[in-house]
Amino acid sequence: MRRQSVPDNFLMAEAVTLLCFSLLFFCSHALVSPGSSNSTIDELALLAFKSMLSSPSNGLLASWNTSSHYCSWPGVVCSRRQPERVVSLLMGSFNLSGRISPSLGNLSFVKKLDLHGNRFVGQIPPELGQLRRLQVLNLSTNTLHGSIPAAMGGWTNLTTLDLSNNLLQGEIPNEVLKLHTPGALKSFIAECEALRNMRHRNLVKIVTACASIDARGNDFKAIVYDFMPNGSLDGWLHPDTNEQTEERSLDLMERVSILLDVAYALQYLHCDGPAPVVHCDLKSSNVLLDANMVAHVGDFGLAKIIVEGSSSAQQSTSSLGFRGTIGYAAPEYGAGNVASTNGDIYSYGILVLEMVTGKRPTDSIFTQRTSLREYVAQAVHNRTSDVIDTRLYLRQNDELHDAGDALFERNIDGLISLLRLGLSCSEEVPSSRMPAEDIIKELLAIKEVIL
């Protein structure tokens, strides 16, 4: 068979076509390559983090998918200057469980990583040591165990570290100071003095302030707090069902007593202490219980001292800027307003509602259209039993069954009064919220009713 020759112009066209396809493939590959696309790196890191959660499709992370940009996902904050880079991951009290993914170490622009108040297990990934820009790390109130990675010595920009209420080995301070920041040492000493002079039965006691050297030979300063054997209030309100421990719960009187303790602490901080102080991060995981179930307010990492003669709250250098916690933070803080005692009262109101309903403000049943406050407000007049913590309601039935209907009704009235107190404290208008002094009077009246 005679072989036919191929025209030169055909060969040329075929070569050009092949070259175009090669260039197209190369360019498209470059656009999605993790080594060259910052957006791909951060998105993949977040999706890998989600994949290691026990129930990643439920609750606040249900919208974490490729149908929307990752910078709009709940808990994710991206940079204004570089909008493709994640700078904060704020997922405190998100009701998450599972293991912390090593992929978070790829979020190289992250300055704040807050995963406190969840149910994470396992070890702290050494890969987090790659976060050279990290300034704040809060992994407190989880079930993390094992040794604390030596890689954390590379966090030269770290200002705040909280690993408390875990099962970790080794002693790590709640607050680590970056000494090379101008004025930081002086600010740290002033903050220690302010906290040391605040003495109240319902504040976590400061044992001492100490100095040491980290693994790289760098100096750091630390504040050591008194140990609270009964853990956090969050652990009592939301016990981990996966733990093989005896179920524990609080009765109505215990809940009212704890709320009174917290109110006394706020009254002291706002009015009766050496200088007015705004806590700025009041929530159930920051209320600790001693051996006698007396409540103590702790974690002053975001606290502001109100300067005499000024309505503005000043913040020490050793703490990073205010953000608070989603669900507990007052709405005016989202508009950039300065911290105020009214903001603490709002957080307290949400805490009251959480105590009665047994639901976190970040519970999966709440959406952008419905909050814990709205959930209670819609039911407080005629469907109160629908929103009361089931464990509490059943306990009331069991304990008061033989005591008569009158006592049962009084306890229900007390629960309704608590719900109304929570709603009053969490009014949207700051000036409409009652001060701590009036809260104490209301709680004492409620306590008299349920005795």
Helices and strands as residue ranges (DSSP letters): H 8-32, H 38-51, G 59-61, G 70-72, E 76-78, E 86-90, E 97-99, G 102-106, E 112-114, E 119-122, G 126-130, E 136-138, E 143-147, G 150-154, E 160-162, E 167-169, H 184-196, E 206-213, E 219-225, H 233-237, H 252-267, I 268-272, E 277-278, G 284-286, E 287-289, E 295-297, E 304-306, E 313-315, H 331-334, H 341-357, H 372-377, H 384-387, H 390-400, H 405-425, G 430-432, H 436-450
